[in-house]
Amino acid sequence: MTIEHPLKLNYALASKRALTGAGIALLLLAVILLIVGEIESWVYIPIITTSIGGACSGLFYYLIHDLFFKDHKYGNIINLFCGFCFLFIFWLSLVFALAQVGLWD
């Protein structure tokens, strides 16, 4: 007897959402770094942590929008909620990275 899980995950779409989230996070970080002006060796830690946070946000978007609430009538509200969650996770990962390099007190 085998037990099947009721959720069927689409790994290709999940990885696409994760890469999109990581790309958007890297783009936002690039804008922030262009405002700062100079790039030094400490920048690599925020690049890694914000890309990981963006990938986790992309997976969160996949789980909420594409898996749990796929045919829901409030799609725009779900997208807005996921956008706020993306910005929150991006901010947390950026604060974590800056705290690790000593630039956030």
C-alpha positions in Angstrom: 0.0 0.0 0.0 1.4 3.4 -1.0 0.3 6.7 0.3 0.1 9.6 -2.1 0.3 13.2 -1.1 -2.7 15.2 -2.4 -0.6 18.2 -3.5 1.1 17.8 -6.9 4.1 20.1 -7.0 5.3 21.4 -10.3 9.1 21.6 -9.8 9.8 23.4 -13.0 7.4 26.2 -12.2 8.6 26.4 -8.6 12.2 26.7 -9.7 11.2 29.4 -12.2 9.4 31.4 -9.5 12.5 31.0 -7.2 14.9 32.2 -9.9 12.6 35.1 -10.7 12.5 36.1 -7.0 16.2 35.8 -6.7 16.6 37.9 -9.8 14.3 40.7 -8.6 16.1 40.7 -5.2 19.5 41.0 -7.0 18.1 43.9 -9.1 16.9 45.7 -6.1 20.2 45.2 -4.4 22.0 46.5 -7.5 19.9 49.7 -7.3 20.8 50.1 -3.7 24.5 49.6 -4.4 24.4 52.1 -7.2 23.1 54.6 -4.8 25.8 53.9 -2.3 28.4 54.2 -5.0 31.4 52.1 -4.1 31.6 48.3 -4.2 34.0 46.6 -1.7 34.5 43.0 -0.6 31.8 43.2 2.0 29.1 43.3 -0.7 29.3 39.6 -1.4 27.5 38.7 1.8 24.4 40.9 1.0 24.4 39.6 -2.5 24.2 36.0 -1.3 21.7 36.5 1.5 19.3 38.7 -0.5 19.4 36.2 -3.4 18.5 33.4 -1.0 15.8 35.6 0.5 14.4 36.4 -3.0 14.4 32.7 -3.9 12.5 31.9 -0.7 10.0 34.6 -1.6 9.6 33.2 -5.0 8.8 29.8 -3.5 6.4 31.4 -1.2 4.7 33.0 -4.1 4.5 29.7 -5.9 3.0 28.0 -2.9 0.4 30.7 -2.2 -0.6 31.8 -5.7 0.0 28.8 -7.9 -0.7 25.9 -5.5 -3.1 26.8 -2.7 -5.2 29.7 -4.2 -4.9 28.7 -7.9 -8.5 29.4 -8.9 -9.4 32.0 -6.3 -11.6 35.0 -7.2 -9.3 37.4 -5.2 -6.2 37.0 -7.3 -5.1 40.6 -7.2 -5.3 40.7 -3.4 -3.2 37.5 -3.2 -0.6 39.1 -5.6 -0.5 42.2 -3.5 0.0 40.1 -0.3 2.8 38.1 -1.9 4.4 41.4 -3.1 4.4 42.8 0.5 5.8 39.5 1.8 8.5 39.6 -0.9 9.5 43.1 0.2 9.5 42.1 3.9 11.6 39.0 3.3 14.0 41.1 1.1 14.3 43.7 3.9 14.9 41.0 6.5 17.6 39.3 4.5 19.3 42.7 3.7 19.3 43.7 7.4 20.7 40.2 8.3 23.4 40.6 5.7 24.3 44.1 6.8 24.3 43.0 10.5 26.8 40.3 9.6 29.2 42.7 8.0 28.8 45.2 10.8 27.0 47.9 8.9 23.7 47.6 10.8 23.4 48.3 14.5 
